[in-house]
């Protein structure tokens, strides 16, 4: 997903769980992954996984793992 709020274009990696349509993972510019329940609007988990920004995020096929990428 790309956004431009007048400060330049930036990318925010997101991924929906393949096992639960209402579970969304997002990684911020500090390398923190947050997993959200989009139905209840609640944070399920949060953890710093890499140092700095990430440019890719995906779930494993069974929905049990997240992979994050940084060039």
HELIX and SHEET records of a PDB file:
SHEET    1   A 2 UNK A   2  UNK A   4  0                                        
SHEET    2   A 2 UNK A   9  UNK A  11 -1                                        
SHEET    1   B 4 UNK A  14  UNK A  16  0                                        
SHEET    2   B 4 UNK A  23  UNK A  27 -1                                        
SHEET    3   B 4 UNK A  32  UNK A  37 -1                                        
SHEET    4   B 4 UNK A  42  UNK A  48 -1                                        
SHEET    1   C 2 UNK A  56  UNK A  59  0                                        
SHEET    2   C 2 UNK A  66  UNK A  69 -1                                        
END                                                                             
